[in-house]
Amino acid sequence: MPVVVVESPAKAKTINKYLGSNYTVLASYGHVRDLPAKNGSVDTEDDFSMIWEVGNDSRKHVKAIADALKEDNELILATDPDREGEAISWHLQETLTKRRSIKKDTPVSRVVFNAITKSAITEAMKNPRQVDAPLVEAYLARRALDYLVGFKLSPVLWRKLPGARSAGRVQSVCLRLIVERETEIEAFDAKEYWTVKALLTNPRGQDFEARLVTLAGDKLDKFDLGDQTKAELAVAAVQSRDLSVTSVEAKPATRNPAAPFMTSTLQQEASRKFSMGARQTMSAAQRLYEAGYITYMRTDGIDMAPEAVTAARDAIGTKFGDSYLPKSPRIYKNKAKNAQEAHECIRPTDMMKSADDLSIKDADQHKVYDLIYKRTIASQMESARFERTTVEIGSADGQVGLRASGQVVMFDGFMKVYEEGRDDVVDDDDKRLPALSQGEPTAKKTVTPEQHHTQPPPRYTEATLVKKMEELGIGRPSTYASVITTIQDREYVRKDKNRLFPEDKGRIVTIFLMNFFRKYVGYEFTANLESELDEVSAGDRDYKTVLHGFWSDFHKAIDETSDLRISEVLDILDDALAPQLYPPRDDGTDPRVCPKCGNGSLHLKTSRTGGFVGCGNYPECTYTRPIAGEGADGEERVLGEDAGDEIHLKSGRYGPYVQRGDVTPENKKPKRTSLPQARHGGWEKDATTLELAVQLLSLPRNVGEHPDGGRISANLGRFGPYLMHKLPGDEKPVYVNFKQYNEMFEVGMNHAVELLAHKRANPGRGRTAAKALKEMGEHPDEGGPVNVMDGKFGPYVKWGKVNATIPKDIDVANITMDQAVALIAEKTAKKKPARKAAAKKPAAKKKAPAKKPATKKTAAKKTAAKKTDEA
C-alpha cells in the first residue's frame, strides 16, 4: 500500500476519497524544513552551502510518514505543481533519506495534478516522474537570496534607523512603489479647467446632453477654458446662437471577454468587486482547490486544457443557447513580463456547476468560486455587440460646435454572464441618444459651465499594486499575497478604505534604501533577477552562478554602510530629502527655521515609530511634524488655551492624544491623555475640540467617597474607560470596565457602589460573563470550537488557548471561518518555541525523565505559513 504525501490534511482527505483503501495518504503540513533563523545558515564562504533544520512542529508529521513507510515501502510525493510544491517534495525525500526511512529499495516517485478530481489524480498516478532538479535549484536560489537580504540588510536597518523592523528583497521594492506614488500625490499641482455642457431638445421633445468641443471655429483643448471668465464667455457664445444637427454617424463596435483568471487577475478582481485583500482571496481559493472545486490557484497561465474548453462550450450551449457560442474556441496568450505559463488558468473543475449548484457555506469561498465560474464561462462566449452613435451639433456661422455620444447594446454576448471590474471609473458614454437627423434644429434648455481640477494619480489598492508588480515583472503568483501582507504587518503601510498609504516608518526605510542600496530596490534589477531565476528553473542557468553574481556586489554595499554613524546617515537623508521636507514657504522665510520657537533649525530625526522632522532646540522646543510635510496627518496642532495652558493635539506611537502645555526642563512630563477608541464611543482625531480635550485632561474624575471608605474614581486607561475603588486594608483596588466613554462622566455614587459590589461578588469577571459574539463552528483541520469574543483589546478569535486579535479592516459581523483560521495560524506562528534545556550526560542507572509533549500547532499554520515568504 503506497504512502502518498500531500501538504494539507484537507487535501489529503479529498485525495484519499478518490484513491481508496489501496493507498495511505498523509499530510506534511507544508514545508518540513527551513533555514534556521540565525547567521550562517547560508555559508557564502562555502559556495553557498545551506543548513536545513526540521521544525519542531514538523517532527511529528515526518515521524508519521516514516512510520508508515516501515509497513509500506513505497513513497509517492504529490505536493503542489509549482516550485514550492517541488521544494516540499525534495525536502521530504532528503529528510526521510537522512532518517533512513527511505532505503535503497524504496521506490520514490513524484506525481503532479492541476486539479483534485478523480480523473486528474488517476491520470497523474499513471505518469510518475522524479523530483525536478532545476525547479528545486530555482527554489534554493530564491530562498538563499531572501535569506541573505533579510539577515544582512535588516541588521543594518536596525542599527541605522531606530524603529525599522526589517527589509526584504521583494517587499522593499513593493514598498518603494507605494512611497513613490505618495510622493507624486504630495508634489502634484492641480490645474484648473472648465467644460461647458448643454441640455438640448429635438423637435419631438426628447432631451439629450452635448458638450462644447468647438469655440470661435477652433477645436477646444482641455485647458483652453482655464478660468470662470472664459467659461462664461463660452456659455454666452452657445446661448446666443441657434443650433442644429450637422452630422449623425453610427458605427458598430464589439467588446471581447476577458481572459480566464490567473493568480494576479483573480486577486485584482476580488479586490475590485468585493474589497477582498490578496491574502483573504488566496485563502478562499486554497480551500476551493483542496475541496476539488477549482484548478490550482497559483499560476500565471491563462490557457485552458482542450477538454476544459470543450466542457465550457457545452455548458454555454446548454445554459444560454447556440447564439452565445462562438464558431471556434477562444485562445488566450499571456502578455505579462516573465510569464512562465507553467499551469492552466484558474477554472472550475466542473463547468456545469455554478456557485449556487455547490454547497459552499463559507461566504468568501462562495464569492470567489462565483467569480471564477462566471469569468471562465464568459471567456468562451460570443462577443458583445454595440452601436455607437456620434452626433455633431453646430451654429450656422461655424463658431460653436457641440458633440453628443451614445451607445446601444445590440447583443449582450458574454456580458449576460460577467463583466470585468475597473480600477477607475470611466465615462464610456453608454447613454442612449434619441432619434436625431441631420439638419434638424435643437432647442437649448440649459447651458452650464463646470469647473474641474486635474487629479493626482490614485493611491494603489491591493489590486492595482499587484497589477503594477506583474507589469514590472516583480514577484511571482505565489508571493503577491505574502509580500503585500508583510509590508502591512511590519507597519510600513496601512490600508484605509481599500487604499494603501505609506506610514512614516515605511517612508524612512524606503528613503534609506534608495540612498544606500538603490540598485537592490531597482525595478529593473529585481525583474532581471526574477528572469535569471526563471532560467534556473528551466535548466538554462546554474543557480550558484546567480548567487555569486548577486553577493559579490551586495556584501560590499553592506560593508560600506555598516561603518556610517546614525548622525551621518540622517544628515545624508536630510540633504537628499530637503526639497520634500523643506519646501518654500508662502511668506518667503527660511523653510528650515522652526515655526514654533522661531530660532531652532529643523532636522530629520528617527524614532521607534519612524521618521519625522523636529526642532534642533529640543527639549526647549518640542515642535515635530511628519516627513509628509505641513498639514499631514499626525502633525501637532494647538486646539486653544485653558487655564493659561496651550492644549495640544498630537499623534504618538499608540495613536492620537491631547496634552496640556509644552515639555520644558521644569515640566518634563506634562499631562497627556489618549483619545478614546471608537468602540468605546470615541471620535476621529480631526473631530477633537478644545472642550473634548479639556474634558479628557480632567481625568481621573472623583466620583465620591465609598460608604465603606476609600475614594471611587473614573478614568480612561489602555483598555478603555473604567471605575476604580480600593477599600481600606485591601492590597489591590477593584476595577470595573465601562463599555462607553461617556459613562465615566455620567456614573453616580449609587450606581458606582452597585457596580463595585457586583464585581466583588464575581471576582475575575466583568459586569457580565464573557459571551461569544459569534460561534463559528469547529476548526476545519484540528477540531475544537472557534468563536469570536469581545475583549479588552477589541474583538478576537478564540480557539482553545489561542486568542487572535481581529484586525480593524475585517468586518467582525461577516468574518468567515477561513479568515478566523488564518488569524489563528498567524497568532500561533508568532509564539516562540520552548527553549531547549542544555544536554546533560545520562546518570548511571537512573530512570530517564518523561519526554515533554510537543507544542500543539494549528494545521492551518503548517499549511499556509510554511509557504516560502519571498522576504
N, C-alpha and C positions, 0 to 999 in steps of 0.2 A: 504494500500500500504506500505509494509515493507521498512524501511530505511536500506540500505546496505552501510557499511563504508569500504573503502579500503585506502591505503596510498597515492597514487598519482592520479592526475587528468587524466593522460594518461591512467592509468589502469582503472579508473572509466569510462572513455569514452568507452573503449573496452568492459568492462563488461556490461555497460548499453545497448550496442548494442545487446548483447545476451539475457539479461533478459527482455528487452522491457519496456513498459509503466506501467507494474504492480509493478515496484519497483522504489524507489528513491535511486540513487547511488551517494554518496558523498565521498570526499577525506579528510583525516585527515592531509595530507601533512606531513607524517612521525610521529614522536613522538609528543604528545601534552603536555607532562610534562617531567621535568627533575629535578635533584637535583640542587638547587641554587649554583652558583659558589662562595661559601663562607664557612668559617669554621663552623662546627656544623650541616651541612646538614645530616651527618650520626653521630648519637649520640652513641659513643662507651660505654658511661656510662649507657645508657638506652636500653640495649640489641639490639643495632644496629638499633634503630628506624630511619626512614628516613623522611625527609621533602621534599615533592614534590611541584613543582610550575609550573603552566601553563604558557608557554612562551607568551610574548607579541604578537608575530606574529601568535600564535596558537589560540588565544582567539576568533577571528572572525570565524575560522573554527569550533571550538567547539560550538559556538553560532549557526552556520548554521545547525549543526547536531541537537542541542537542539530544534531549531525552527521547524525542520522537524518532530521531534518526537511529537510535540504538535498536529500535524494533523494525523500522522501515528504512533500509539502506539505499534510498534514492531521494534526491533533493531537486525540486523544481522551483526556480526563482521567478515569481510572477508579479514583480513590482511594476510601478507605473511606466508607461512607454516614453520616457524622456530621459534627459541627462541625470536628473535627480533619482529617478527610479533605477537607472543603470548603476548609479553610485551606491544605492542602498543594497542592490544585489551583490555588487563587488565587496562591500563591507561585510555582508553576511557570509559570503564564501571565504573571505580572508579570516574572519573571526572564528568560524566553525572549523576551518583547517588548523588554526593555531590551537584550538581546543582538542584537536584530533577527533572531532566528531565526524569530519569528512575524511574518509580513508582513501587509500589508493584505488580500491574497488568501488567507491561510492559514485554512482552516476550523478553528475550535476549538470543541469540544463537551464536555459533561460527562455521564457516564453513571454510574448507581449500581445496585448489586445487593446483595441481603442475603445471598446465598449464592453460593459459587463452584462453580456447576454449569452444565452446558451450556445447559439451558433458561433459567436465570436470566440468564446472560450474553447469550445470543441475544436474549432479550426486552429487556434493557437497551439493547443496540445499536440496537434499533428505536425507542427512545424517548429520544433525546438531548435535553439542555437546556443552558442556560448556567450558569455558576457562580452559586450562590445568594448574592446580596449580603448579605441580612440575617444569614445564617449566618456569613459572613466577618466582618461587623461585630461579631457576638457574640464571635467568636474574638479580634478586635482589642481589644475592651474587656477581655476576660478577661486577655489577655496583658499589656496595659498596666497593669492593676490589680496583677497579680502582680509585674511589674517594679517599679512604684512602691513597693509594700510592701517588696519584697526590697532595693532599693537605697537606700531612705530609712530604713526601720526597722532593718535589720540593722546599719548602722554605729553607730546609737545603742546597740544592744546591745553591740557590740564595745567601745565606749568606756566604758560604764557598768557592764558586767558581764564582767570578765575570764573567758575560757573559753567564753562564749556564742558560738555559731557564726553563726547567722542566724535570722530569723523569717519565716515565710511566711503568706500570707493565710488559707489553709485549714488548713495544718499546725498553726498556733498554736491554732486552735480545737479541733482534734483532740487536741492535747497537753493542752489545758485539761480536756477530758473525762476523760482518764486521771489527771491530777493530782488533780482534784476527787473522783474515785472513791476514790483512795488516801487522801485526807484524810477521807472518810466512813468508810473502814475503820479508820483510826487513831483516830478520835473515837468509834467505836462502843462502846457499853457493853452487853455481853452480859447478858441476863436469864435467870435460871434458871426452868425449869418442868418438870413431871413428867407422864407419862402412865401409864396402867395398862392392860395387855393381859392377856387370859385365853385360855388354850388350853382349848377346850371339846370335848365329845364328844356326838354324838347317840345315840339308842337303838340304832342299828345299828353303833356302834363307830367311826364316822368322825369324825376330828378337824377342827376349824376354829378360826380365831382371831377374837376380837372385842375391841373396845376400849371402855373405860368412857366413857360420854357423859352419864350422869345420876347424881348423888350427892345423897342426902338429899332426893330428889324434885325437885331443881333441875338444869337443864342446866349442864354444866361448860363454862366458858370456858377459853381457852388457858392463862391464868396462875392459875387457881383453885387448882391444886395447885402452890404456889410453892416448896415445900421437901420434903425427905425425910420429915419427920414427917407432913405432910398426905398424902403419897403412901402411906405405910404405913398410916395410918388408913383410907384409901380401899380398900387391899388387904384389910384386915381386914373392912371392910363387905361386900365382894364374897364373901370366903371364908365368912362367917357366914350366908349366905343361899342358899336353893335357887333355881335359875334355870330358866326355861322360855321357849320361843319365844312372843312376844306378837304378832308380825306378820311376814308374808313378802310382799314386794312385788317383782314382776318387771316391768321396763319395757323395751320395745325402744329401741334407740339406733342412730344411724348416724354414720359418720365419712366426710367427703368428702376427696378427694385434694387435695394442694397444687397451686397453680398452676404452670405451666411456669417454668423459670428465667429470671430477668433477671440482670444482672451481679452485683448485690449478693447475691441469694439463692444464686447459684452459689458465690460466694466463701464465704458463710456455711456452706453445706452441705459444701463441700470441707474447710473447717476443722474442722467437727464430726466428719465421718466419717473423714478421713484426716490431720488436723492439718496440712494444706497451707496455707501463707501465701497472702495475696492475690496477690502478685507471681508466685509459683510456679503458682497456679491459672490466672492470666491468660496466662502464658507457654504453658502446655499448651493452653489454649483457642485461642490465636492460631495455634498450629501446626495444630490440628484444622480451624480455619476456612480457613487457607491451603491445606490439603490437600483442601478441598471436603467435609469430613465433617459440619460443623455450620454453622448460620447465624451472622451477625455477632454477636460476643460482647460488644460494648459497647452495652448497651441498657437502658432502664428500662421497656420494654414487656413485657406478659405475654400479649398476644393472639397467636393463630396465624392464618396465612393460611388461607382456606377450603379450599384444596387440600391443605394440610398436615393440617388436622383430618380431612378425608376419608381421607387416607393413614394417619393414626394409627388411625382406627376400623377401616379394612380390616385393619391389622396385628393389632389386638386380636381381631377376629373370627376371623382365620386362626390365630393362635397360642394363643388362650385360649378361644374359643367365644363364642357369642352371649350367654350368661348374664353375661359380664363386660362387655357393651357396653350403655351407657345408651340409652334410646329416642331421645334427641336429643343433639346435641353440647353439650359444656360450654362456657360463655362466661365468660371471666375479665376483670375490670376492675381496674385499678391503683388502690390506695388511698394510695400513697406521696405525700408532700407534694412539689409541684413536678414531678411525673412528666410527662415530655414524651410518652412512648409514641410516640417517633419511629420505632421499628422493631418488628419482631416479637420474640417471645421467643427465647431461645437454644434451638434444637431441632436434631435430626438432619436432614440433607437427604434421607436415605432411611430411612423409618420401618420398613422390613422388615429392616434390618441392625443387629444388636446389636453390642456390642463384640467378641464372640467371632467374629462374621462378618467383621470387618475385620482386616486385617494391620497392627495398630497395635503396634509393637515397644516403643515408649517406655512405661515403667510409668506415669508421670504422665498422659500422654495417654490411656492405656487407662482409668485410673480416672476421669478427667474425662468422657470420652465415655460410659462406662458410667453415670455419674450422670445426664448429660444425657438419654441414651436412655431410661432407666428412668423418670425424672421426667416426661418428655414423654408416654410411653405411659400411665403411671399417671394423668396429669392428665385423660385422656379415658375412663377406665374407670369401672365401676359403683362406687357407694359400698360401704364395708364395713358389715356389719350385726352388731349385738351384742344380747345380752340382759343387762341389768344388774339384779342382784338385791340388795335390801337387807333384812336380817333384823334385827329388834329382839328383844332378849332382856332379860328383867327379872325382878325378885323379886315375890312376891305382894303385898308391902306397898308396892310402888312406890318404894322408897327407892333402889334400884340399877337402872340401865339400861345395857345394852351394845349395840353395833351391829357387825354383820359385813356386809361388802360383797364382792361378787364380780362377775365379768364373763365371759361366754362368747361367743366369736366364732361367729356363726351362718353368716356368709358373708364370706369374706376380701376379695372385690372387688379394689380397686386394691392392697391390701396383699400380694397374690400377687406383685406386681412390685416395689413400692417403698414404703417408709415414711419420712417425713421425720424427720431427726435433731432432737434437742432440746439446747438450751444447758444446761439444768439438769435433773437427774433429778427426775421427778415420779411419785409413787405413785398410779397410776390404779386401784388395787385390781383389777388384771387377774387376780385369782385365781379359781379355780373353787370354788364352795361345794358341799358335799354336799347331798343332798336333805333339806330341813327343812320341817316342817309346824307350823302354828300350834297352840299348846297342848302340844306335846311337850316333855318335860323335857330339860335338857342337864346333863351332869356336868362338874365342874371338874377339870382335870388340873393346871394351874398358873395362878397369878395373879401377874403380875410387874410391879413398878414400873420405869419407865425415866426416867433423868434426861436432860434436854435443855437446850440453851442457844440463845438466838436467835443467828442468824448474820449477820454484816455482809454488805452487798451484795458479790457476787463481782467480782473484778477482770475487766476486759474481756479477751476473746480478740479476735483479729482479726475473727472472725465477729460477735460481739456489738457490737464497735465500729462495724463497717460498718452493722449494723442500726440502731444509735443515730444515726449520721450521716444515714442515709437518713430516719429518722423526723423529725429536726430540719430536714431539707432542706439539709444542708451537703454540698458537693461534688457530683460527678456520676459516673455509671458509669465514665467513662474515667479518673477521678482517684483513686478509692478506694485502689487498689493503690499508686500512687506516693506518695500522702500518708502512708500507714502505713509504707511503706518508708523515706521520707525522715526521719521523726522517729526511726527506729531507727538509720539511718546517721549522723545527727547526734549520736548517743549521748544523746539526750534520754530515750529509752525503751529498755528491754531486754525481750526475750521470754524467759520461763523457764517451761518446761512448758506452753507454749501460752498463757500468761497474760502480759499487758502490765504492766510495773512502771515507774513513772517514776524516772529517775535524779535525783540531787540537782541536776544541771545543768538538767534539764528542769523541775524544781520551781521553781528560782530564776528561770528565764526566764518561766514562767507567772505567778509572783507579781509580777514586774516589769511584765509586760504588763497584768495585772489592775489594778495600781495606777496606771499611767500611760497605758495605751491600752485601758481597759476596753471602750469602745464597739466597738473593732475586733476584739476576741475574744469579742464577744457572740454568742450563738447566734441570737437573733432578727435582729440586724443582718446577720450572714453569710447567713442564709437569705433575708432580704429582698433582699439584693444578688444572690443567685442568681436570685431571681424576676425582678428587673429585667433580668438578662442573658438570661433566657428570653424576656422581652418583646422584647428587641432581636432575638433570633433569629427571632421571629415577625413582625418588621417593625412592631411596635407602639410602639417607643421608639427614640430616637436614641442611639447609643452614646456620643457625646461629651457628651451631657447627663448620662449616668450617671457618666462620668469626672469632669466638673466638680463634680457633687454630692459625690462621694467626696473629691476632692482639696481642696476648699475648707476642710473641717474637719481633714482628716488632716495637712496640712502645718503647720497651727497647733499641733497636738499635738506634732509632731516638733520644731518650733522651741522650744516651751516646755520640753521635756525636755532638749534639747541644752545648755541653759545650766546644768543642775544638775551639781554635782561628785559624784564617786563616793561620797564620805562622806555627802553629803546623801541620795543615793538609798538607801544602806544604812540610814541612820537611819529613813527613811520606811518601808522594808520591814520593818525590825526592829520598829517600833511596830505596823505592820499585822499582823505575824505573832506578836506577843507571846503571845496565848492558846495558839497551837500550839507555839511554840518554848519557852515557859517555863511549862508547866502547874504547878499547885500540887503541892508535894511532900508525901509522907505525914507527914514529921516537922514540917511547918509552917514550915520555914526558907525564906528568900528564894530563889525558883527561879532568880534571876539570879546568885546567888553561885556562883562556880566550885566544883564538888565536889572538885576536886583540891587546889588551893592554899588554898582557904577564904577568900580575901580579894579575889580578882580578880572583875570583873564580866563576865558572858557577853554577847557581841555577835554579830550576824550578820556573817559575812565571806564573801568570794568568792575563788575561785582558778580556775586553768585547768580544774579538774575539776568546778566547780560551787560551790554554796553550802554553808556549814557554820556551825556555832556554835563559837566559840573564846573562850578566856580573854583578857581585856584586858591581862593581865600578861605576854603574850608578849614576849621569848623566855624569861623566867624560868620561866613556866608554859606547858607545851605542850599543855594539855588541849584536845581538839576532839571534836566529835560531829556526826553528820549532822543535817540540819534535820528529819528524820523523828522525832527525839526519842531519849530514853534507850532503850537496848536494840535500836536499829535496826541493820540490817546495816551494817558499816563503822565502828561505834563502837570506840574504843580500849579494850583490855582488858589487865589485868595478869595474866599467867599464873602468876607466882610470883617467887621470888628465886633467883639463882645467883651464888655468889662475891661476895655483898654487893650485886649489881645487880638492879634490877627488870627482868624480861623482859616486854616489851610485845608485844601482837598488834595490828596496825593495818592500815588499808586506805589505799592510796595511788593515785596516777594509774595505775600499772601493775599494780594488784591488791594482795592482802594480803601483808604482810611482818611479820617479827619484828624487834625492836630491843632492844639491851642498854642499859639506863639511859635517862636523860632528856637532852634537849637543854639545855645550860647554857652560860653565857658561857665556861666553861673547857672544855666538851666540846660544841662546836658540831656535830660530825658523829659521833654515836655509831654503833657497829657495827650494820649493818642487813643483812638477807638476805631476799629474796623467797621465798615458798613455791614449791616445785617444781610444775610443771604436771601435770595428770592424765596426760597422755600419757607423762610420764617417771616414772610411779609415784607422783605426788603425792597430796595429800588435800585435802578441803574445809577451808575456813577454820575452821569450828566444831570440826573434829576435831583441831586443833592442840593438843598438850600441851606442858607445860614441858620434858619430856625431848626431844621432837622439836625444839622451838625452840632449846634449848641445843646440840643436835647441829648444827643449821643454822648457828648463830652461831659454831661452832668451825671452820668452813671459812675458808680453804683447808686441806686435810689434807696433811701432809707424808708422801708415800709412801716416800721414801728417796732415797739418792744413786745416780745412774745410774753404771754401771761405767765409762763414758767421761767422767764428770764432769757436774756440774750436778744440781740438785735436781729430783725429779719430784713434782708436786703435783696434787691433785684438787680441783675447785671447782665451784660452781654459778653459771652465767652467764646472760646474757639469753636465750641459745638453748638452755639446758638444761645438764645435767652434762657435765663434760669433764676430760680429763687433759692436763697441760701439762709440757713439758720444753724447756730451752734448753741446747744444748751450748756449752762454752766456745769463743768465737770466732764463733759464729753470730750473724747480725744479728737474726733473728726466732726466737721459740720455735715449737715444733711442737705442734699441738693435736689431740687425738683425742676425738671426741664419744662419750658414753655414751648408751645407749638408756634406761636406768633410773637413778633417783635413788640407789638403794642401792649401785650399782656403785662410786660414789665412795668408799664406806667399806669395800668388800669387796675391791677390787683390790689384789693383792700386787705385790711387786717384779718377780718373774719374768714375770707376765702383763703388767704395765705396760711393761716393756722390749720384750716381744714386740709389743705393740700399736704402740708408738712406732716400732719398726723397720719394721713393715708400712706405717705412714703415710709414713715417709721414703722407702720404696721405691716408694710410689704417691702422689707429691705431687699436691695438688689434689683428692684423693679422700678419702672417709671410709674406714671399715674395709672396706666393700664398695662396688661400683659402684652408682650410683643406678639403681633399677629402678622401673618403673611399678607402682603399687598396683592400678591398673585401666586397661585400654585401652578407651576409649570409642568409638573409630572415627573416621571422617573428619568434619571440621566440615561441617555440612549446607549452609552457604551459600558459604564461602570455600575449603573443602577443607583438607587438611593434618590430620595425626593429632592427636587430643585425648586426653590421658592424665591420670590422677590420680597425683600423685607425693607422696612423703613428704619434707618439707623441714625446715629448722631452725625455721621458724615453724609447723610443722604441715602437714597435707595441703594440697595446692594443685592447681589445674588448670593444665596446661601445654599451650599451643598455639603452636607456633613460638617466638617470643621473648617471648610473653606468659605471665606466671605470675600466676595469680589465686588468692589465699588462699580456702580454703573456710570459710565461717562455721561457728561451733560448732553452730548449730541445724540444719545439714544433715547427714544421716547419710551418711558417706563411702562405706559399703558399698553404699548404694542410690541414690547420686547419679545423676541422669538427664542425658542429653545436653542437654535444654532448660535445666536448671539450670546445667550447665557453660558453655553458650553465653552465658547471661545474665551469669554471673560474668566471663567473658572480655570481654563488652561493657562491663560496669562498669569493669573494670580499664583497658581501652583508652580509655574516656571520660575517665578521670582523668589520663591522660598529657597534659602541656602541649604545645601545638603548638610547632613550632620557631620561634624568634624570627626575624622577618623582618630581613634586612640593610637598612641605610639605602639609599635610592635614590641611585644615582650617575649622573652625566652620562656618556653613552657616549663613550669616547675615539675620536678620529678614526682611521679606517682600522684598527681593531683588531677581531680576531675576538671575537664575543660569547661569554662563558663558557657552558658547558653548563648546562641547567636542572637544578635539584635535583629529584630524583624526589619525588613526593608521598608523604607518610607513609601507610603501609597501615593501614586501619582495618577492623574486622570488620563484616560485613554485619548481624550481629545488633544491634550498637550503633547502626548507622544507622537501623535499622527501629524498635527499641524505645526507645532513649534520646532520639530526636528527637520523640517524642510529647510534647506540652506538659505539663510538670510544674507542676501548679497550686500554685505556690510561695506 
